[in-house]
């Protein structure tokens, strides 16, 4: 947990606080947006929780922080709140929490599916979370959109003998992956899962489209809370911005209602709105 001696002055008074080890990954602001906000290059507590819901979300954020930069001086509810994860997002989609320093606090997701469950990206390995996955039926596939968000995928794969999926152009980040994608064509697995090659952020970046409704976008695409519009990380494009623009234009041909990114805000919009915003983003890029 965080160190009170390093408590940021930007925190409001109260039980919850953020210390100076914060890496500004945005996870806490996504999980508990009424409690945490961005202050310069850190997150800080903008308002102490005013309800049980907000308190619970603050604790979920504390547990999910990749660098343990969030603290609470009140009653320790960590063991109780661990049982909340993975947190249901919609239908059979869950948010894993427990983000990893190795992936700079990237989001990860769990899909419960009759053909075998999927882990999208990897959280840090936590025994309680692994036990919860076990209760939900284990993990058959681990989809890794690109090299940055691998985290503890190998530990989860070893636990269930899962098949890790990554593109060959990012394979050096997970060289023992069981399913290696090649080329630029779509890959369809179990009919509900379509993997789309979207190079740009990295050479081997891919996104996953589930049931033509949920798009897991890695670091390719996210929703900007301030602009209230789909966006892309120009400053964090490690490979080719021109390739990323072409990959973004490619997604206009697909229908989806959710964007669930590795980094950045998720969003649920009507498919037509999503397509319109995507076209506007491509033009802007």
Secondary structure, DSSP 8 states (H G I E B T S, - for coil): ---GGGB-TTS-SSSEEEBTT----SHHHHH-TTTEEEETTEEEESS---SHHHHHHHHHHHHH-TT--EEESS---HHHHHTT-SEEEETTEEE-----GGGTT---EEE--TT--EEES-----HHHHHHHHHTT--SEEE--SGGG-TTHHHHHHHHT-EEEEEGGGGGGSTT-SEEE-SSS-EEETTTEEEEE--SSSTT-EEEEETTTEEEEETT-EEETTTTEEE--GGG--S-HHHHHHHHHHHTTS--SEEEESSSB-EE--HHHHHHHHHHHHHH-
